[in-house]
Amino acid sequence: LQPARAIKPIDRKSVHRICSGQVVLNLGTAVKELVENSLDAGATNIDIKLKDHGAELIEVSDNGGGVEEENFEGLTLKHYTSKIQDFSDLVHVETFGFRGEALSSLCALSDVTIFTCHKSAKVGTRLVFDHNGKITQKTPFPRQQGTTVNIQQLFYTLPVRHKEFQRNIKKEYAKMVQVLQAYCIVSKGVRINCTNQVGQGKKTSVISTTGSPTLKENIGAVFGQKQLQSLIPFVQLSPNEAVCEEYGLNCTDIPQNLYSKEMFAKMEIIGQFNLGFIIAKLNSDLFIIDQHATDEKYNFEMLQQHTVLQGQKLIAPQNLNLTAVNETVLIENLEIFRKNGFDFVINENAPVTQRVKLISLPTSKNWTFGPQDIDELIFMLSDCPGVMCRPSRVRQMFASRACRKSVMIGTALNVQEMRKLVTHMGEIEHPWNCPHGRPTMRHILSIDLISTE
């Protein structure tokens, strides 16, 4: 046995890196903290530039008040802030930030360079920081009033976290855009613009507002005028006693699923019941499996995974009136749309929200599809970018096809055929219900509970 190691304190440098990863959790947090700093500085113009969705570079520039030279040294040190001086000041905080942790954490996790020019300064300054937040270079730099924070290779000082960050960058990017949307809406009188550049390609606009003084106009800039027209004003009221009582009674814990897909490969086939059900045994448990529902779900998932729908060209390209964010989601996931039979022409030089035009729709016998199916796909891909998915009407079509080609009730099966159906259940993503929602199997009983007396 190895002797027990002595308990010793972690060195301060490692502690700083570990704790910094708890302040800046992801791309969205990094951008949020920098945008909040700009808003706290009184900026009316904020530009966010990303390279490779933020994996390579995050740069936030503003026209705020800038940083005075006497504050350069404390700018990126942990718990250094101009917002509060002691705990009692928390009562009067009117800014987004006040803890003095964000820039310090970003220094620990990446390479940070800051360009700033205070309103009282004649020339700007370029500041380069090490991972402890100390200034390593300080040189004059021409720029107008305001501050630019340049973050390169976020998380690269934590190799495992950095690898995970790069692997999931599109998902991180999608979540960051959702966070940025919120700030674009609530920041009245502030113009916010965000662009992304992949590799050496052209910069594409992600989101852009005009600095409108009203929330309503900001909503229109983010989500488009079409969505703005559908907004309904509402009044928020406190819930009455009946509502509180109703929801209080509905708070119940969901029981954990006791079954796993791995069990199907271990099941023993007992036989067929009533030409419609397979009786199977796992250890001391007996199960009844619906042969049609089981085969139907397997065929359905195979269609979901492998079918490429054919598209039919439109006579003329059709405008979709997408929001800036939805337009970006569509462009980032073009291959998934094409597998669903949709095709588009992308004009990178067109204004944001007008870059995409529909040129082809999927077609299949009596099924017709349209822009509502595109909206549904965008909604699903916003949460799971890059993951193959289908709109509900395509799933309905696949369910109909799967039903017709599956083993029917009333069909006699031998042991090999029953084994094949049961094995298939362990090979698909969701074996528990058929495409129409009917359960594929039920637990009958545990033999151990049957008395032998």
Buried (B, 14 or more C-beta within 10 A) or exposed (E): EEEEEEEEEEEEEEEBBEBBBEBBEBBBBBBBBBBBBBBBBBBBBBBBBBBBBBBBBBBBBBBBBBBBEEEBBBBBBBEBBBBBEEEEEEEEEEBBBBEBBBBBBBBBBBBBBBBBBBEEBEEBBBBBBBBBBEBEEEEEBEBEBBBBBBBBBBBBBBEEBBEEBBEBBBBBBBBBBEBBBEBBBEBEEBBBBBBBBBEEEEEBBBBBBEBBEEEEBBBBBBBBEEBBEEEEEEEEEEEEEEEEEEEEEEEEEEEEEEBEBEBBEEBEBBEBEEEBBBBBBBEEBBBBBBBBBBBBBBBBBBBBEEBEBEBEEEEEBBEBBBBBBBBBBBBBBBEBBBBBBBBBEEEEEEEBBEBBBBBBBBEBEEEEBEBEBBBBBBEBBBEEBBEEBBBEBBBBBBBBBBBEEBBEEEBEBEEEBBBBBBEBBBEBEEBBEBBBEEEBBEEEEEEEEEEEE
